[in-house]
């Protein structure tokens, strides 16, 4: 990634969520939820994902759940936000922390679950959030696949100079 001081969207934790792969029953339930939430004529974009499975764009779900590019915008001008360029990327406009990033990820995942009954998962490739990209972060966070219900964290992980770590996260309802 090339950092551009004039573009806060380059201080990114990358595409945070994977595109969910649903079985046919879960996809039918999603279609019903979309019709109820977005209107009966709205079709869910889909891609084949093997026998009996359909892949749905996470960005589409996030946007339809009310999380637009730039969210939360002026409500939290220095906190983490969704990129103004791509709904899957979470960025630091200047004053965000790792805990704030995870709280935003939890809020987005919870909103998609509430709107459509679909759980989003974090990408399974590790992402390092360090002081280079997140100046107010005292630590480095390395994340791997985490179910949406597991985006609970009380504070930043005190992991420094680690290349791998195992993180145990409590369910969001436990916080």
C-alpha positions as CSV (number, residue, x, y, z in Angstrom):
1,X,0.0,0.0,0.0
2,X,1.2,3.5,-0.9
3,X,0.5,6.0,1.8
4,X,-0.6,9.4,0.6
5,X,-0.7,12.0,3.4
6,X,-3.4,13.9,1.5
7,X,-5.7,10.8,1.3
8,X,-6.8,9.3,4.7
9,X,-8.3,6.4,2.8
10,X,-4.8,5.1,2.2
11,X,-4.4,4.5,6.0
12,X,-6.5,1.3,5.8
13,X,-7.0,-2.0,7.5
14,X,-7.8,-3.3,4.1
15,X,-10.9,-5.1,2.9
16,X,-12.1,-6.3,6.3
17,X,-14.9,-8.7,5.6
18,X,-15.2,-11.7,3.3
19,X,-18.1,-12.3,0.9
20,X,-20.5,-14.7,2.7
21,X,-21.2,-18.1,1.2
22,X,-24.7,-19.2,1.9
23,X,-26.5,-22.5,1.4
24,X,-29.7,-22.4,-0.6
25,X,-32.0,-22.1,2.5
26,X,-29.9,-19.3,4.0
27,X,-30.0,-17.5,0.6
28,X,-33.8,-17.9,0.4
29,X,-34.0,-16.4,3.9
30,X,-31.8,-13.5,2.8
31,X,-34.0,-12.8,-0.3
32,X,-37.0,-12.6,2.0
33,X,-35.2,-10.2,4.4
34,X,-34.0,-8.0,1.5
35,X,-37.6,-7.9,0.1
36,X,-38.9,-6.8,3.5
37,X,-36.1,-4.3,4.1
38,X,-35.3,-2.9,0.6
39,X,-38.5,-3.6,-1.3
40,X,-39.9,-6.6,-3.2
41,X,-38.2,-5.7,-6.5
42,X,-34.6,-5.6,-5.2
43,X,-32.5,-8.6,-6.3
44,X,-29.5,-9.8,-4.3
45,X,-26.3,-10.0,-6.4
46,X,-25.0,-13.5,-6.3
47,X,-22.3,-15.7,-7.6
48,X,-22.0,-19.5,-7.8
49,X,-19.9,-21.0,-4.9
50,X,-20.1,-24.7,-5.5
51,X,-23.0,-27.1,-5.4
52,X,-25.8,-25.9,-3.2
53,X,-24.0,-22.6,-2.3
54,X,-24.2,-19.0,-3.3
55,X,-21.7,-16.2,-2.6
56,X,-23.1,-12.7,-1.8
57,X,-21.1,-9.5,-1.9
58,X,-20.4,-8.3,1.6
59,X,-20.1,-4.7,0.4
60,X,-23.7,-4.9,-1.0
61,X,-25.0,-6.2,2.3
62,X,-23.1,-3.6,4.3
63,X,-24.5,-0.7,2.1
64,X,-28.1,-2.0,2.2
65,X,-27.9,-2.3,6.0
66,X,-27.2,1.4,6.1
67,X,-23.5,1.6,6.3
68,X,-22.5,3.9,3.4
69,X,-19.1,4.9,2.1
70,X,-17.5,7.2,4.7
71,X,-19.7,6.0,7.6
72,X,-19.9,7.4,10.3
73,X,-18.7,10.6,8.6
74,X,-18.9,13.8,10.6
75,X,-20.4,12.0,13.6
76,X,-16.8,10.8,14.4
77,X,-14.4,12.8,12.3
78,X,-11.2,11.4,13.8
79,X,-12.4,7.8,14.5
80,X,-12.2,4.9,12.2
81,X,-14.6,4.8,9.4
82,X,-15.6,3.0,6.3
83,X,-13.6,4.1,3.3
84,X,-15.1,6.8,1.1
85,X,-13.9,4.7,-1.9
86,X,-14.9,1.1,-1.0
87,X,-17.4,-0.2,1.6
88,X,-15.2,-3.2,2.6
89,X,-12.2,-1.1,3.6
90,X,-12.0,0.3,7.2
91,X,-9.7,3.4,7.4
92,X,-8.1,5.8,9.9
93,X,-8.6,9.4,9.0
94,X,-6.1,10.4,11.7
95,X,-7.1,9.7,15.3
96,X,-8.5,6.2,15.3
97,X,-7.4,3.3,17.5
98,X,-7.3,-0.5,17.1
99,X,-10.1,-0.8,19.6
100,X,-12.1,1.8,17.6
101,X,-11.5,-0.2,14.4
102,X,-12.8,-3.4,16.0
103,X,-15.8,-1.6,17.5
104,X,-16.7,-0.3,14.0
105,X,-16.3,-3.7,12.5
106,X,-18.6,-5.1,15.3
107,X,-21.2,-2.4,14.6
108,X,-21.2,-3.2,10.9
109,X,-21.4,-6.9,11.3
110,X,-24.1,-6.6,13.9
111,X,-26.1,-4.2,11.6
112,X,-25.9,-6.7,8.7
113,X,-27.0,-9.5,11.0
114,X,-29.9,-7.5,12.3
115,X,-31.0,-6.3,8.8
116,X,-30.5,-9.6,6.9
117,X,-29.7,-12.5,9.2
118,X,-26.3,-12.9,7.6
119,X,-23.1,-13.2,9.6
120,X,-20.0,-11.4,8.2
121,X,-16.6,-12.8,8.9
122,X,-13.2,-11.0,8.9
123,X,-10.8,-11.9,6.1
124,X,-8.8,-15.0,6.9
125,X,-5.5,-13.4,5.8
126,X,-3.8,-11.6,8.6
127,X,-3.8,-7.9,8.7
128,X,-1.4,-5.9,10.7
129,X,-2.7,-2.7,12.2
130,X,0.3,-0.8,13.4
131,X,1.3,2.7,14.5
132,X,2.4,3.4,10.9
133,X,-1.2,3.2,9.7
134,X,-2.9,3.9,13.0
135,X,-0.8,6.6,14.8
136,X,-2.8,6.5,18.0
137,X,-2.4,2.7,18.3
138,X,0.1,1.6,20.9
139,X,0.1,-2.0,19.6
140,X,0.0,-4.2,16.6
141,X,-3.1,-6.3,16.1
142,X,-2.9,-9.3,13.9
143,X,-6.3,-10.7,13.1
144,X,-7.5,-13.8,11.4
145,X,-10.9,-15.2,10.6
146,X,-13.3,-14.1,13.4
147,X,-17.0,-14.6,13.2
148,X,-19.1,-11.5,13.5
149,X,-20.4,-12.4,16.9
150,X,-16.8,-12.5,18.1
151,X,-15.9,-8.9,17.4
152,X,-15.7,-8.0,21.1
153,X,-12.6,-6.4,22.5
154,X,-12.3,-4.2,25.6
155,X,-9.0,-2.5,24.7
156,X,-6.1,-2.7,22.3
157,X,-4.0,-5.9,22.4
158,X,-0.6,-5.3,23.9
159,X,1.2,-7.2,21.1
160,X,4.4,-5.7,19.9
161,X,6.7,-6.9,17.1
162,X,4.7,-10.1,16.7
163,X,4.4,-11.9,13.5
164,X,1.6,-14.2,14.7
165,X,-0.6,-14.3,17.8
166,X,-3.6,-16.2,19.0
167,X,-6.4,-13.9,20.2
168,X,-9.3,-15.0,22.2
169,X,-12.2,-12.7,21.8
170,X,-15.4,-12.8,23.9
171,X,-18.8,-12.8,22.2
172,X,-20.1,-9.3,21.6
173,X,-23.0,-10.0,24.1
174,X,-20.4,-10.5,26.9
175,X,-19.1,-7.0,26.7
